[in-house]
Amino acid sequence: MKKLLLISLISTLGVSGFSVAVSVGIGFNLDMSSGSVVTPFFLQFAAGVPLVQGIIHSYIFSFNWSSLVVKGFSILEHTYLGLQTRIPIYKRLYVKGQLFWSLNHIFAVASGDRAIAGTPLYSRIGFGSYFSKVGLDGGFDGYWQLDPVSTVPFARPFISVDYTF
């Protein structure tokens, strides 16, 4: 019975387009408070069906064009877990939505150092398209926080280019 259930599950996921992808990319974010353009380099792991995927998104380093400074990141402090959805619109064009929670904040909540209500949930919405293995996304990102109430859901414009292996 367990083997039949496992075979059914694998078949269903295979038919529905279950996939695993590793991507590396570069983003271009406009910092609304300072007006500077920041270029983060990232690594992303995604698994799921095209409509809904679980993701691990990690920033490796960034470059600030205003101050000409390269900033390296601690992987633990700049890794995010979340969900993303891609809803096809026309051929290769899609609407993309993402919700992220910082891995650093997850550990802080688990250890009792931080309350869930005081932890920001990061959001991103936009459009995108894939050309072979190269993706181009653009839209707005922001965050939601309950205590203290601070909601900036889609305030910062971004563009990202990534390559999927």
C-alpha positions, 0 to 999 in steps of 0.5 A, a space after each residue: 500500500 505504501 509503495 502504491 501511494 509513493 508511486 502515485 505521489 511521484 507520478 502526480 508530481 511528475 505530471 504536474 511539472 514538479 521541478 527543482 532549480 538552482 539559480 544565480 543572479 544579479 539584481 538592481 534595487 533602488 533605495 528609496 530613502 537614499 536614492 542610491 542603486 544597489 546591485 545584490 548578487 544572489 543564489 536561489 534554490 526553488 522546488 515545487 510545481 511552476 504555480 507554487 514553489 518553496 524557495 531559499 534565497 541567499 544574498 552573497 554580496 552587493 555593490 552600491 553605485 553611489 558610494 562604490 562600495 562592495 559589501 559582503 554578506 553573512 549567509 545566515 543573516 542574508 538568507 530567506 525562506 519563502 514561497 513564490 508563485 508564477 502565474 502565466 499570462 502570455 507565452 513566456 510572460 508571467 506575474 510573480 509573487 513572493 513572500 520571504 522570511 529571514 532565516 536569521 529572524 526564524 532562529 531568533 523567534 525559535 530561541 525566544 529572542 524575538 516575537 513573531 509580530 515584531 518580525 518582518 515578512 518580506 514581499 515582492 510582486 512583479 512581472 517576469 519572463 524566461 528566455 531559455 535559462 535566463 530570467 528577467 524579473 521586475 517589480 516592487 518589493 517591501 515588507 509587512 510587520 505587526 509590532 510596531 506596525 510598519 507596512 511598506 508592502 511594495 515600495 522599492 522597485 527592482 529588476 533582476 536577471 538570473 540564470 537557472 541551471 
